[in-house]
Amino acid sequence: MKEGWTYKKLGEVATFVKDGDWIESKDQSENGIRLIQTGNVGNGVFKLKDDKPHYITEETMTRLGCTEIFKGDCLVSRLPDPVGRACILPDIGCRMITAVDCSIIRFGVDYLPQFFVGYTQSSNYRNSINNNTTGTTRKRISRKNLERILIPVPPMAEQERIVAELDLLSGIIEKKKEQLKAYDQLAQSIFYTMFGDPIDNPKGWEVKKLGEVGELQRGSGLSKKDLTEDGFPCILYGQVHTRFGAYTNKHIACIPQELVSTAKIAHFGDIVMAITSEDVEGSCKSVAWMGNYDIAVGSDAAIYRHTLNPIYVSYYTQTKAFYFEKAKYAKGFKVTHISTKEIAKIPIPVPPLSLQQEFAEKVEAIERQKALVQQSIEETQTMFDYTMDKYFG
């Protein structure tokens, strides 16, 4: 225990106003009072998702006896992932309630909610939560167990100093992440400036089908269970979705040498496409393989070997034109799949190779700047982690 700090149960420091309300789909409406769900509660941050907002009417709120929540309230999710994550509710411009399995917590004047949210990102808090969860297939924590979690209670002046220090570091990280997004937008902007919108093809480029300028083959039956720390480099479709950008020259996984003989292999310049995804948006998510060595490609992915510039092809797969075309062929409800035969039918504008190469060089220059920003993010994150450990470890 740090000098001058005490530890108290969360229920002794904060008031648990009420858990969120059980709102059935039949009670929801297209507008009115916004329903904040556990998915909006990030690990230390509020995540506003505007793609599919849910609401209830004033009449429904009164009939069900819902509890209104306000800017500054602390929300704690009692469901994964992870259990116990917390955030401060911002002002989103409308009245709000929250859903069941989300606890509403309000602190007194002698405890900063921001300090508690900072503590929820520490290993000590995470261990306390894990020791109090129940369930096997789906972990959760009861309100009663959440109230019993011990939290540190330093003097107010120290709370304020620690919150300011963590806010400064997290603010730097967020600004750097915004820089990365801006660089990605710049690359897309350069694509449209140089080649025009592929939907209209205003520059009159020749248009061919992907199958006319290359060939596609499915990856082999590799999965996560086959991965090893050392061995032959490989790419799995899940990594295409979550770990890679438009192109990469480094692998992050390997398979045993004995599986190489039956594996499908991508070479320098090949495009690796994820042909299975959760939705149409993720269908054909692509990464250009720019490594100077071969790499195995797992199942639910395809290898596209072509005569175009690989970075140009990869960025083309991010356009609305490509989205509209792949949407014609993607099949499935919960899981979306598109075959290599169908991908081969998708048209692609074919500008001069020299222009494609010029675009690739501009993108590579942007990527070099992104690498510097990413390095800065990692260094700041290391400092943030060190600060967290110093106060909460």
Legacy VTK file of the C-alpha trace (Angstrom):
# vtk DataFile Version 3.0
C-alpha trace
ASCII
DATASET POLYDATA
POINTS 393 float
0.000 0.000 0.000
1.351 3.410 -0.962
1.899 5.969 1.796
-1.208 8.048 2.436
-3.408 5.729 0.395
-6.267 3.681 1.762
-8.247 0.912 0.051
-11.998 0.666 0.182
-14.723 -1.356 -1.455
-16.100 0.270 -4.587
-19.566 0.275 -3.009
-18.207 2.313 -0.079
-16.729 4.996 -2.317
-19.401 5.252 -4.991
-23.165 5.047 -5.227
-24.518 2.295 -7.461
-27.524 4.157 -8.805
-29.089 1.222 -10.592
-28.182 -1.302 -13.228
-29.314 -0.593 -16.748
-32.766 -1.557 -17.944
-33.938 -4.588 -19.889
-35.143 -3.130 -23.174
-36.662 -5.619 -25.586
-36.569 -5.006 -29.316
-40.340 -4.493 -29.382
-39.893 -1.528 -27.010
-37.323 0.236 -29.187
-37.970 3.065 -31.629
-36.150 4.940 -34.393
-35.619 8.079 -32.301
-36.171 9.485 -28.854
-34.063 8.612 -25.813
-30.758 6.946 -26.750
-30.036 3.455 -25.421
-26.390 3.174 -24.373
-25.312 -0.491 -24.497
-22.376 -2.433 -23.077
-20.744 -2.245 -26.512
-20.467 1.518 -26.049
-18.368 1.011 -22.918
-14.730 0.770 -23.993
-11.720 -0.013 -21.846
-11.353 3.461 -20.366
-13.148 5.252 -23.213
-16.709 5.752 -24.382
-17.277 4.370 -27.885
-20.094 6.076 -29.734
-21.374 3.767 -32.458
-23.718 5.574 -34.815
-24.180 2.798 -37.373
-27.161 1.184 -35.605
-28.317 3.388 -32.700
-31.223 2.236 -30.543
-33.819 4.463 -28.889
-36.965 4.328 -26.794
-39.797 6.828 -26.557
-40.630 8.985 -23.537
-43.774 6.902 -22.996
-41.762 3.662 -22.996
-39.255 5.127 -20.550
-42.058 6.026 -18.141
-43.855 2.699 -18.576
-40.715 0.625 -17.932
-39.427 2.881 -15.145
-36.037 3.390 -16.825
-33.262 5.323 -15.109
-31.909 8.286 -17.032
-28.120 8.638 -17.184
-26.159 11.850 -17.505
-22.857 13.297 -18.626
-20.205 12.437 -16.033
-21.802 9.166 -14.897
-19.435 6.210 -14.740
-20.615 3.116 -16.620
-19.184 -0.323 -15.833
-19.890 -3.297 -18.095
-20.477 -6.527 -16.200
-20.114 -8.530 -19.426
-17.063 -9.218 -21.657
-14.861 -8.110 -23.197
-13.265 -7.492 -20.752
-15.611 -7.804 -17.800
-15.488 -4.710 -15.589
-14.333 -2.207 -18.205
-15.436 1.315 -17.418
-15.822 4.752 -18.980
-17.133 8.225 -18.249
-20.329 9.097 -20.103
-19.899 12.178 -22.337
-22.571 14.546 -23.606
-23.746 13.121 -26.932
-26.490 15.683 -27.488
-29.540 13.728 -26.389
-31.150 12.086 -23.361
-29.848 8.625 -22.482
-30.555 5.406 -20.629
-28.399 2.294 -20.485
-28.948 -1.417 -20.946
-29.024 -4.293 -18.497
-25.609 -5.623 -17.350
-24.241 -2.089 -17.350
-23.909 -0.590 -13.862
-24.369 3.132 -13.279
-21.931 4.518 -10.698
-21.717 8.024 -9.251
-18.848 9.198 -7.049
-18.865 11.806 -4.284
-16.832 15.003 -4.221
-13.841 13.267 -2.589
-13.226 10.786 -5.414
-12.564 11.484 -9.090
-14.408 9.138 -11.456
-11.501 9.615 -13.914
-9.157 8.170 -11.307
-11.336 5.080 -10.972
-11.506 4.652 -14.757
-7.709 4.877 -14.867
-7.442 2.224 -12.176
-9.762 -0.123 -14.135
-7.028 -0.425 -16.773
-4.495 -1.796 -14.264
-3.524 -5.427 -13.726
-4.523 -5.226 -10.042
-8.085 -4.279 -10.933
-8.195 -6.867 -13.687
-7.085 -9.600 -11.248
-9.738 -8.519 -8.740
-12.425 -8.680 -11.412
-11.294 -12.090 -12.663
-11.392 -13.455 -9.111
-15.012 -12.383 -8.768
-16.489 -13.409 -12.123
-18.855 -16.301 -12.627
-19.807 -18.410 -15.624
-17.891 -20.762 -17.889
-18.729 -20.039 -21.526
-19.566 -16.399 -20.868
-17.944 -14.663 -17.937
-19.768 -11.950 -16.006
-19.616 -10.235 -12.638
-22.620 -9.634 -10.421
-23.413 -6.189 -9.112
-22.841 -7.428 -5.561
-19.355 -8.720 -6.407
-18.546 -5.527 -8.286
-19.451 -3.481 -5.219
-16.927 -5.534 -3.196
-13.945 -4.793 -5.460
-11.218 -2.980 -3.516
-9.989 0.253 -5.076
-7.231 2.669 -3.980
-8.267 5.933 -2.358
-5.383 8.441 -2.372
-5.753 12.062 -1.218
-7.678 14.231 -3.687
-4.603 16.271 -4.667
-2.808 13.068 -5.637
-5.804 11.803 -7.569
-5.831 15.030 -9.573
-2.090 14.855 -10.293
-2.236 11.218 -11.441
-5.314 11.821 -13.627
-3.614 14.808 -15.262
-0.483 12.761 -15.969
-2.420 9.853 -17.487
-4.667 12.205 -19.479
-1.611 13.905 -20.961
-0.102 10.608 -22.122
-3.366 9.133 -23.425
-4.089 12.422 -25.203
-0.764 12.223 -27.011
-1.518 8.645 -28.056
-4.959 9.589 -29.386
-3.547 12.512 -31.381
-0.935 10.204 -32.917
-3.650 7.728 -33.853
-5.557 10.538 -35.543
-2.383 11.289 -37.505
-2.338 7.693 -38.746
-5.953 8.017 -39.894
-5.104 11.264 -41.676
-2.223 9.576 -43.509
-4.576 6.767 -44.613
-7.054 9.344 -45.890
-4.234 11.101 -47.731
-3.282 7.883 -49.528
-6.905 7.350 -50.601
-7.128 10.980 -51.724
-4.006 10.573 -53.865
-5.542 7.439 -55.427
-8.667 9.340 -56.534
-6.633 12.344 -57.682
-4.350 10.246 -59.881
-6.864 7.709 -61.217
-10.288 9.291 -60.728
-13.291 7.553 -59.222
-13.377 4.015 -60.697
-17.191 4.162 -60.703
-17.206 6.866 -63.371
-13.701 6.234 -64.758
-13.445 9.914 -65.835
-9.933 9.432 -67.235
-11.077 6.673 -69.554
-8.696 3.933 -68.423
-9.040 0.536 -70.035
-11.112 -1.733 -67.818
-10.480 -5.449 -67.497
-11.682 -8.191 -65.220
-9.351 -9.296 -62.429
-9.239 -12.712 -64.052
-7.943 -11.174 -67.294
-4.890 -9.558 -65.670
-4.128 -12.284 -63.171
-5.162 -15.591 -61.665
-6.642 -16.534 -58.301
-6.235 -19.623 -56.172
-7.531 -20.483 -52.722
-5.158 -20.845 -49.799
-4.617 -24.212 -48.152
-6.224 -25.665 -45.040
-4.125 -23.860 -42.463
-5.639 -22.530 -39.241
-4.588 -20.917 -35.963
-3.929 -24.312 -34.378
-1.144 -24.902 -36.922
0.813 -21.795 -35.971
4.262 -22.045 -34.398
6.794 -19.497 -33.162
9.351 -20.619 -35.733
9.072 -22.275 -39.113
7.818 -21.223 -42.540
6.161 -17.756 -42.736
2.407 -17.678 -43.301
-0.613 -15.366 -43.466
-4.079 -16.377 -42.226
-7.284 -14.658 -43.313
-7.931 -13.338 -39.801
-4.606 -11.510 -39.900
-5.600 -9.887 -43.194
-8.695 -8.545 -41.442
-7.067 -7.322 -38.243
-3.282 -7.079 -38.425
-2.281 -5.760 -41.848
-2.867 -2.602 -43.868
-2.759 -2.220 -47.640
0.613 -3.948 -47.885
3.290 -5.549 -45.730
6.776 -6.974 -46.050
6.815 -8.781 -42.709
4.980 -11.846 -41.458
3.697 -12.345 -37.914
3.117 -16.108 -37.892
4.733 -19.383 -38.982
3.759 -22.981 -39.691
5.836 -26.165 -39.225
8.074 -27.116 -42.150
6.190 -30.386 -42.642
3.049 -28.474 -43.719
4.830 -26.466 -46.417
4.641 -29.193 -49.076
0.821 -28.989 -49.144
0.543 -25.240 -48.596
-0.365 -22.616 -51.175
2.468 -20.097 -51.510
2.377 -16.358 -52.210
5.359 -14.625 -53.822
6.516 -11.022 -53.843
3.790 -8.777 -55.299
0.923 -11.233 -54.845
-2.298 -10.013 -53.242
-3.668 -12.012 -50.324
-7.463 -11.617 -50.048
-9.718 -12.705 -47.207
-12.627 -14.477 -48.901
-14.528 -15.110 -45.655
-15.691 -12.308 -43.384
-18.482 -11.154 -41.105
-20.015 -8.900 -43.750
-19.703 -7.581 -47.297
-17.448 -4.784 -46.096
-14.812 -7.302 -45.011
-15.100 -9.457 -48.126
-11.914 -9.413 -50.220
-10.041 -7.403 -47.575
-6.608 -7.371 -49.195
-2.952 -7.024 -48.363
-0.168 -6.851 -50.942
2.689 -9.171 -49.995
5.887 -7.121 -50.513
8.295 -9.311 -48.573
11.418 -10.571 -50.354
10.572 -14.169 -49.404
7.686 -16.566 -50.004
4.829 -17.000 -47.578
2.139 -19.670 -47.078
-1.512 -18.613 -47.242
-4.178 -20.250 -45.099
-7.720 -21.299 -45.888
-10.502 -18.718 -46.243
-7.992 -16.562 -48.106
-7.010 -16.359 -51.768
-3.804 -15.542 -53.617
-4.109 -13.146 -56.547
-1.081 -13.295 -58.893
-1.280 -10.508 -61.472
0.538 -8.203 -63.897
-0.349 -4.911 -62.166
1.343 -2.921 -59.420
0.411 -4.700 -56.166
-0.027 -1.519 -54.115
-2.331 -0.089 -56.781
-4.433 -3.273 -56.727
-4.621 -3.291 -52.930
-5.816 0.312 -52.787
-8.317 -0.323 -55.560
-9.940 -2.976 -53.340
-10.665 -0.188 -50.830
-12.763 1.862 -53.271
-16.545 2.115 -53.384
-16.450 0.805 -56.951
-14.870 -2.431 -55.776
-17.350 -2.634 -52.880
-20.348 -2.405 -55.220
-18.907 -5.125 -57.455
-18.032 -7.603 -54.697
-21.467 -7.041 -53.112
-22.969 -8.700 -56.215
-21.213 -11.964 -55.394
-20.759 -12.096 -51.593
-23.086 -14.687 -50.051
-24.105 -15.554 -46.524
-25.828 -13.961 -43.543
-23.763 -14.367 -40.363
-20.664 -15.325 -42.360
-20.039 -13.856 -45.804
-18.084 -15.763 -48.455
-16.999 -15.011 -52.008
-15.378 -17.530 -54.361
-12.234 -17.007 -56.424
-14.293 -17.585 -59.594
-16.551 -14.682 -58.619
-13.662 -12.417 -57.641
-12.186 -12.995 -61.096
-15.301 -11.373 -62.636
-14.778 -8.053 -60.825
-13.597 -5.267 -63.168
-10.553 -3.116 -62.491
-9.319 -0.002 -64.350
-5.846 -0.540 -65.834
-3.891 2.746 -65.940
-0.328 2.733 -67.363
2.081 0.771 -65.173
4.284 3.861 -64.853
1.384 5.737 -63.230
0.612 2.802 -60.954
4.271 2.770 -59.904
4.226 6.513 -59.246
1.220 6.032 -56.975
2.985 3.174 -55.146
6.011 5.380 -54.508
3.808 8.091 -52.990
2.129 5.511 -50.760
5.473 4.116 -49.642
6.581 7.634 -48.657
3.389 7.994 -46.602
4.001 4.618 -44.990
7.468 5.714 -43.918
5.900 8.677 -42.121
3.283 6.383 -40.591
6.040 4.120 -39.278
7.582 7.080 -37.432
4.206 7.979 -35.919
3.595 4.348 -34.947
6.986 4.224 -33.248
6.063 7.365 -31.317
2.756 5.763 -30.269
4.567 2.677 -29.001
7.084 4.764 -27.056
4.308 6.844 -25.474
2.329 3.690 -24.708
5.394 2.284 -22.940
5.540 5.454 -20.849
1.797 5.189 -20.143
2.179 1.552 -19.049
5.120 2.487 -16.835
3.072 5.265 -15.226
0.139 2.892 -14.661
2.449 0.372 -13.008
4.059 3.060 -10.897
0.731 4.138 -9.391
-1.400 1.008 -9.605
1.052 -1.882 -9.877
LINES 1 394
393 0 1 2 3 4 5 6 7 8 9 10 11 12 13 14 15 16 17 18 19 20 21 22 23 24 25 26 27 28 29 30 31 32 33 34 35 36 37 38 39 40 41 42 43 44 45 46 47 48 49 50 51 52 53 54 55 56 57 58 59 60 61 62 63 64 65 66 67 68 69 70 71 72 73 74 75 76 77 78 79 80 81 82 83 84 85 86 87 88 89 90 91 92 93 94 95 96 97 98 99 100 101 102 103 104 105 106 107 108 109 110 111 112 113 114 115 116 117 118 119 120 121 122 123 124 125 126 127 128 129 130 131 132 133 134 135 136 137 138 139 140 141 142 143 144 145 146 147 148 149 150 151 152 153 154 155 156 157 158 159 160 161 162 163 164 165 166 167 168 169 170 171 172 173 174 175 176 177 178 179 180 181 182 183 184 185 186 187 188 189 190 191 192 193 194 195 196 197 198 199 200 201 202 203 204 205 206 207 208 209 210 211 212 213 214 215 216 217 218 219 220 221 222 223 224 225 226 227 228 229 230 231 232 233 234 235 236 237 238 239 240 241 242 243 244 245 246 247 248 249 250 251 252 253 254 255 256 257 258 259 260 261 262 263 264 265 266 267 268 269 270 271 272 273 274 275 276 277 278 279 280 281 282 283 284 285 286 287 288 289 290 291 292 293 294 295 296 297 298 299 300 301 302 303 304 305 306 307 308 309 310 311 312 313 314 315 316 317 318 319 320 321 322 323 324 325 326 327 328 329 330 331 332 333 334 335 336 337 338 339 340 341 342 343 344 345 346 347 348 349 350 351 352 353 354 355 356 357 358 359 360 361 362 363 364 365 366 367 368 369 370 371 372 373 374 375 376 377 378 379 380 381 382 383 384 385 386 387 388 389 390 391 392
